Amino acid sequence: MRGTGYVWLAIAIVAEVIGTSALRASEGFTRWVPALVVIAGYGLAFYCLSMTLKSMPVGIVYAIWSGVGIVLITLVAMVLYRQIPDLAAVAGLSLIVAGVVVLNLFSNMQAH
């Protein structure tokens, strides 16, 4: 059942990245099309996140969702907005990835 949780989680992460990417383009929700993409992206992300929580513990789910989301948003910002992370940002992102890996490989946390 945990494999299904990872599928829901992957969809949640992609939807959140799409929603967050459109957030800047919405210009404070003054542009309707990007604003609708933000709303749809976050709506789908939270629905899928709730489905993930049926089979996985909330701490693990949130760590993966936020960690992978941060890394993907940084990559999107690099491509779309030419926001290149400096050495400190790369080090921080590396620590986030390491934390997600440690949680997945070594945690015995179970969902209720």
GIHU-V130886 format. One line per field, one symbol per residue. phi: phi as a letter, one per 40 degrees, with the letter a starting at -180 (. if undefined). burial: I if it has 16 or more other C-alpha atoms within 10 Angstrom, else O. Layout:
phi = ???
burial = ???
This chain:
phi = .cccdccdccccccccccccccdcccfggcbcccccccccccccdcccccccccbbcdccdcccdcccccccccccccccbfccccdcccccccccccccccdccbcbdbcc
burial = OOOOIIOIIIIIIIIIIIIIIIIOIIOOOOOOOIIIIIIOIIIIIIOIIIIIIOIIOIOIIIIIIOIIIIIIIIIIOOOOOOOOOOOOOOOOIOOIIOOIOOIOOOOOOOOO
